[in-house]
Amino acid sequence: MYSGVVFGRLDEGLAFASRIGHDAIEEVARRSARQHPRADTVIGFSLGAFPAQLLAQEWKSIHSLVLVAGGLPPRDLGGDWRFDVRLSVHVASPDDWIPAGSLETLLHHARGPYIHRYPGLGHMFVDPSSPDYDADAADLFEERLLTWLEEGDHTRSHP
């Protein structure tokens, strides 16, 4: 998302994202999608949730979206939710980084979304480099994610 630029602190990454703007981040996401035309699943973590969701809403080749610590109402990304996109959401509960009502609006538009809330954890509970990291919750997230992905593979290969 940041074209290879890495930051030592969260606030540095947030400042960089603010400087380059959403349009630049969206273009990086679209360029990545063009480099992987056979990809059918996107995943976004935190600030990466919005470009992942954007691709799921725009690209007909994307059929599954995983959002971790993020998610927006579809109209905030300039479009409608594609009803054929599977959605799996994993968020801390509560998560002060996610605007009130954002997930509820998204979940209202998605068909059969999987929502997993991880009570009492911090925003980036799956990131081992974050002070929010929780190894047990990260393992549970991974287990849930792999099961959900396998279910999607089965659905696509056996309609």
Secondary structure, 3 states (H helix, E strand, C coil): CCCCCCCCCHHHHHHHHHHHHHHHHHHHHHHHHHHCCCCCEEEEEHHHHHHHHHHHHHCCCCCEEEEECCCCCHHHHCCCCCCCCEEEEEEEECCCCCCCCHHHHHHHHCCCCEEEEEECCCCCCCCCCCCCCCHHHHHHHHHHHHHHHHHHHHHHHCC
